[in-house]
Amino acid sequence: MKNFTCVQDLGDLKPALDEAFEIKKDRFKYVELGRNKTLMMIFFNSSLRTRLSTQKAAINLGMNVMVLDITQGAWKLETERGVIMDGDKPEHLLEAIPVMGCYCDIIGVRSFARFEDRDYDYNEVIINQFIQHSGRSVFSMEAATRHPLQSFADLITIEEYKKTARPKVVMTWAPHPRPLPQAVPNSFAEWMNATDYDFVITHPEGYDLAPEFVGNAHVEYDQMKAFEGADFIYAKNWAAYSGDNYGVVLSRDREWTVSNRQMAVTNNAYFMHCLPVRRNMIVTDSVIESPQSIVIPEAANREISATVVLKRMLEELK
């Protein structure tokens, strides 16, 4: 696997899951694979789970790791072509990228949607520049439109906890005080559509995701109806996608906060969230602290998903 930005890059999910469970039994089984190889992790945005889990995955594989925070200690980078660089950005990304490539074997990039231009975000300008100009294998640690390492970990978690072969998985919008990108819900929908799960998306009117990510999912605007008989509830906020409302908060309706009221109509569903989570906005204390909350095992599986991805990329370098 040369690059990793979406579920299609991983190929058949069954062997990928088999690898994940193999690695979970022995995280250091392939520690020699990354000997004398270097991972560079580049952060345009904040991170906790992604930073720690990906670095731990690289250590599992015997890699050296370098971390660069673009907003702290690095030159401010210009990302647009054709601009006169007379402002506060002394270096262009198109020079910085090949320089970064000189110092490593694999590059991980984290760069969120800006909500300034939908086409710019959905064309994935930043990560695609790394793929085109670094001369190295590149993987997404969350881009403008997808968060594949998170979604792979979500899939691993569902496979671990499911009680039926074809569980009902519901992704629900929930309120948030500020606009959040669609990357996590887009990616989760894309990965769920790659399975044979019964997959439902529920959100208020106006919060429809891009059709290419919704795919074959059933969209239900009545949250309580969507929750009926669910085996897994995946809560996440996202800002509006469509037209002039791109990046806009259209609703902060607390009726959509996941509480015992909604969970009562499920099939004793497990609660999932990618974290960090705003308590009593996205989900109530009682739900996230319940025995059915699997947000911590879900986060722990980020190490496993990253190890599988890096393992496959290292194998490509051999």
VMD Tcl script that draws the C-alpha trace (Angstrom):
set ca {
  {0.00 0.00 0.00}
  {1.67 3.18 -1.23}
  {-0.68 5.79 0.28}
  {-3.64 5.64 2.67}
  {-6.42 8.22 2.57}
  {-9.65 6.20 2.34}
  {-11.19 2.76 2.81}
  {-10.52 1.78 -0.81}
  {-6.76 2.00 -0.22}
  {-6.99 -0.81 2.33}
  {-8.66 -3.21 -0.11}
  {-10.61 -6.21 1.14}
  {-11.64 -5.48 4.72}
  {-11.61 -9.10 5.92}
  {-7.83 -9.62 5.68}
  {-7.31 -6.12 7.07}
  {-9.40 -7.03 10.11}
  {-7.57 -10.35 10.42}
  {-4.29 -8.40 10.52}
  {-5.71 -6.05 13.13}
  {-6.67 -8.88 15.48}
  {-3.34 -10.61 14.86}
  {-1.49 -7.43 15.82}
  {-3.72 -6.92 18.83}
  {-2.51 -10.27 20.18}
  {1.15 -9.29 19.66}
  {1.74 -5.60 19.00}
  {5.49 -6.09 18.50}
  {5.33 -9.06 16.12}
  {6.63 -6.93 13.24}
  {9.08 -4.80 15.22}
  {11.92 -5.51 12.77}
  {9.88 -4.29 9.80}
  {10.52 -0.63 10.54}
  {14.17 -0.87 11.56}
  {16.10 2.14 10.19}
  {12.90 3.59 8.74}
  {11.62 7.01 9.78}
  {8.07 8.28 10.12}
  {7.45 12.03 9.96}
  {4.15 13.16 11.49}
  {3.03 16.62 10.37}
  {0.29 18.43 12.27}
  {-1.49 21.47 10.90}
  {-4.11 20.95 13.64}
  {-4.32 19.78 17.24}
  {-4.31 16.11 18.19}
  {-4.30 13.78 21.16}
  {-5.38 10.25 20.14}
  {-4.03 10.49 16.60}
  {-0.64 11.77 17.73}
  {-0.17 9.25 20.53}
  {-1.64 6.20 18.81}
  {0.24 6.73 15.54}
  {3.53 7.31 17.31}
  {2.93 4.18 19.41}
  {2.14 2.22 16.24}
  {5.42 3.32 14.70}
  {7.28 2.25 17.85}
  {5.52 -1.15 17.66}
  {7.05 -1.53 14.20}
  {10.54 -0.41 15.23}
  {10.44 2.95 13.41}
  {12.10 6.22 14.26}
  {9.58 9.05 14.63}
  {9.77 12.81 14.03}
  {6.88 15.13 14.85}
  {6.43 18.58 13.34}
  {3.76 21.00 14.57}
  {3.29 23.52 11.78}
  {1.76 26.08 14.14}
  {4.49 25.78 16.78}
  {8.18 26.17 16.05}
  {7.96 25.93 12.26}
  {7.85 28.65 9.63}
  {4.34 29.71 8.71}
  {3.57 28.01 5.41}
  {1.85 29.45 2.38}
  {-0.39 26.85 0.72}
  {-1.86 28.76 -2.21}
  {-0.32 28.94 -5.67}
  {0.19 32.27 -7.45}
  {0.21 34.45 -4.34}
  {2.67 37.28 -3.74}
  {4.32 36.20 -0.51}
  {4.56 39.61 1.14}
  {2.72 38.64 4.33}
  {3.61 36.64 7.43}
  {4.29 33.33 5.62}
  {7.95 33.12 4.58}
  {7.94 29.58 3.16}
  {5.76 27.86 0.59}
  {4.45 24.37 1.17}
  {5.74 23.36 -2.28}
  {9.34 23.88 -1.12}
  {8.73 22.59 2.40}
  {7.18 19.29 1.27}
  {10.12 17.90 -0.75}
  {12.50 19.04 2.00}
  {10.46 17.06 4.55}
  {10.59 14.09 2.21}
  {14.39 14.15 2.32}
  {14.38 13.25 6.01}
  {11.95 10.34 6.22}
  {10.42 7.28 4.56}
  {6.72 7.75 5.36}
  {4.76 10.94 6.04}
  {1.55 11.28 8.05}
  {-0.43 14.49 7.57}
  {-3.19 16.03 9.70}
  {-4.95 18.99 8.09}
  {-8.59 19.89 8.74}
  {-11.14 21.55 6.50}
  {-10.93 25.34 6.64}
  {-14.58 26.09 5.76}
  {-13.40 28.96 3.55}
  {-13.97 27.22 0.21}
  {-15.81 23.91 -0.12}
  {-14.09 23.01 -3.39}
  {-10.67 23.63 -1.83}
  {-11.54 21.41 1.13}
  {-13.16 18.62 -0.87}
  {-10.32 18.56 -3.40}
  {-8.02 17.72 -0.45}
  {-5.42 20.24 -1.60}
  {-3.04 19.88 1.35}
  {-2.67 16.11 1.58}
  {-2.65 15.75 -2.21}
  {0.27 18.18 -2.40}
  {2.19 15.89 -0.03}
  {1.32 12.87 -2.18}
  {2.40 14.67 -5.36}
  {5.57 16.42 -4.18}
  {7.11 14.58 -1.21}
  {8.43 11.53 -3.06}
  {7.31 9.47 -0.05}
  {4.41 7.27 1.00}
  {1.75 9.44 2.63}
  {-1.15 8.62 4.92}
  {-3.96 10.70 6.38}
  {-4.08 11.44 10.09}
  {-7.34 13.30 9.29}
  {-7.80 15.39 6.22}
  {-10.51 17.82 5.13}
  {-13.02 15.15 4.11}
  {-11.97 11.88 5.79}
  {-10.40 10.41 8.94}
  {-9.60 6.85 7.82}
  {-7.47 5.78 10.79}
  {-10.38 6.62 13.07}
  {-12.91 4.81 10.88}
  {-10.72 1.71 10.68}
  {-10.52 1.70 14.50}
  {-14.29 2.12 14.65}
  {-14.74 -0.90 12.38}
  {-12.38 -3.00 14.51}
  {-14.36 -2.01 17.60}
  {-17.73 -2.91 16.09}
  {-16.35 -6.28 14.97}
  {-15.17 -6.93 18.52}
  {-18.44 -6.01 20.19}
  {-21.13 -7.02 17.70}
  {-23.55 -9.73 18.81}
  {-25.11 -10.41 15.43}
  {-23.51 -10.91 12.02}
  {-25.29 -7.86 10.61}
  {-25.70 -5.28 13.36}
  {-27.73 -2.09 12.99}
  {-25.31 0.83 13.19}
  {-26.71 4.34 13.53}
  {-24.65 7.50 13.08}
  {-26.41 10.44 14.68}
  {-25.75 14.15 14.44}
  {-25.62 15.86 17.83}
  {-25.33 19.55 18.79}
  {-22.07 21.40 19.30}
  {-21.28 25.05 20.09}
  {-19.05 25.53 17.04}
  {-18.87 24.28 13.44}
  {-16.99 21.01 13.01}
  {-15.74 19.43 9.76}
  {-17.52 16.55 8.06}
  {-14.35 14.41 7.97}
  {-15.29 11.94 10.71}
  {-18.93 11.42 9.66}
  {-17.94 11.25 5.97}
  {-15.31 8.67 6.72}
  {-17.44 6.62 9.11}
  {-20.22 6.50 6.50}
  {-17.78 5.46 3.79}
  {-16.41 2.61 5.89}
  {-19.82 1.43 7.06}
  {-21.01 1.37 3.45}
  {-18.07 -0.93 2.68}
  {-19.53 -3.52 5.11}
  {-22.81 -5.42 5.03}
  {-24.07 -3.76 8.22}
  {-27.53 -2.22 8.42}
  {-26.37 1.42 8.36}
  {-28.53 4.43 9.15}
  {-27.65 8.14 9.28}
  {-29.88 10.49 11.26}
  {-29.66 14.27 11.46}
  {-31.87 17.37 11.31}
  {-32.97 18.79 7.98}
  {-30.14 20.71 6.32}
  {-27.32 18.51 7.60}
  {-27.14 16.06 4.70}
  {-23.61 14.90 3.95}
  {-22.14 14.80 0.45}
  {-23.91 12.09 -1.59}
  {-20.68 10.23 -2.34}
  {-20.26 9.57 1.39}
  {-23.91 8.87 2.20}
  {-23.81 6.11 -0.40}
  {-26.39 3.40 0.26}
  {-27.08 4.42 3.86}
  {-30.68 4.98 4.93}
  {-31.12 8.63 5.95}
  {-33.73 9.21 8.66}
  {-34.60 12.71 9.92}
  {-36.48 11.36 12.95}
  {-33.78 10.49 15.48}
  {-36.00 8.37 17.71}
  {-37.17 6.31 14.76}
  {-33.58 5.83 13.62}
  {-32.52 4.59 17.06}
  {-35.15 1.86 17.23}
  {-33.48 -1.55 17.50}
  {-29.98 -0.16 16.98}
  {-26.98 -2.21 18.12}
  {-24.46 0.63 17.90}
  {-24.93 4.39 18.21}
  {-22.15 6.56 16.79}
  {-22.63 10.19 17.78}
  {-20.88 13.07 16.03}
  {-21.46 16.70 15.23}
  {-20.80 18.21 11.83}
  {-21.49 21.56 10.21}
  {-23.73 21.92 7.18}
  {-22.35 20.77 3.84}
  {-24.76 22.08 1.22}
  {-24.45 25.25 -0.84}
  {-24.11 28.62 0.88}
  {-24.53 26.92 4.27}
  {-21.19 25.09 4.00}
  {-19.49 25.23 7.38}
  {-22.49 26.84 9.08}
  {-24.11 25.81 12.37}
  {-27.80 25.54 11.53}
  {-28.96 24.09 14.83}
  {-27.93 23.60 18.44}
  {-31.07 21.68 19.31}
  {-30.35 19.86 22.57}
  {-33.17 17.42 21.82}
  {-30.56 15.68 19.63}
  {-28.13 15.18 22.54}
  {-27.81 11.43 23.03}
  {-29.43 10.61 26.36}
  {-31.12 7.72 28.14}
  {-34.33 8.71 26.35}
  {-32.93 7.78 22.93}
  {-30.89 4.83 24.14}
  {-33.99 3.26 25.68}
  {-35.42 2.42 22.24}
  {-32.24 0.70 21.03}
  {-31.30 -2.95 21.30}
  {-29.20 -2.17 24.39}
  {-26.86 -0.43 21.96}
  {-23.23 0.34 22.51}
  {-22.35 4.05 22.46}
  {-19.42 5.23 20.32}
  {-17.71 8.55 19.71}
  {-14.31 9.42 18.23}
  {-13.43 11.82 21.12}
  {-12.91 14.48 22.31}
  {-16.57 14.76 23.23}
  {-18.48 17.69 24.70}
  {-20.48 16.16 27.54}
  {-24.11 17.15 27.80}
  {-23.95 18.59 24.29}
  {-23.13 15.49 22.24}
  {-23.98 12.95 24.95}
  {-25.13 13.00 28.54}
  {-22.93 11.92 31.44}
  {-25.22 8.98 32.11}
  {-24.77 7.53 28.61}
  {-21.04 8.02 28.19}
  {-20.39 6.63 31.68}
  {-22.71 3.64 31.23}
  {-21.48 0.05 30.77}
  {-22.60 0.31 27.13}
  {-20.14 3.12 26.40}
  {-17.16 1.76 24.47}
  {-15.42 5.05 23.69}
  {-12.23 4.02 25.53}
  {-11.78 0.63 23.78}
  {-12.61 2.46 20.54}
  {-9.82 4.97 21.21}
  {-7.43 2.18 22.18}
  {-8.01 0.58 18.78}
  {-6.51 3.64 17.13}
  {-3.11 2.10 17.91}
  {-4.15 -1.08 16.13}
  {-5.52 0.59 13.01}
  {-2.39 2.72 12.69}
  {-0.12 -0.30 13.16}
  {-1.87 -2.19 10.34}
  {-1.63 0.80 8.00}
  {2.04 1.49 8.73}
  {2.86 -2.22 8.46}
  {1.38 -2.36 4.98}
  {3.18 0.81 3.92}
  {6.50 -0.52 5.21}
  {5.96 -3.77 3.32}
  {5.53 -1.70 0.15}
  {8.96 -0.13 0.76}
  {10.72 -3.49 0.93}
}
mol new
graphics top color blue
foreach p $ca { graphics top sphere $p radius 0.5 }
foreach p [lrange $ca 0 end-1] q [lrange $ca 1 end] { graphics top cylinder $p $q radius 0.2 }
display resetview
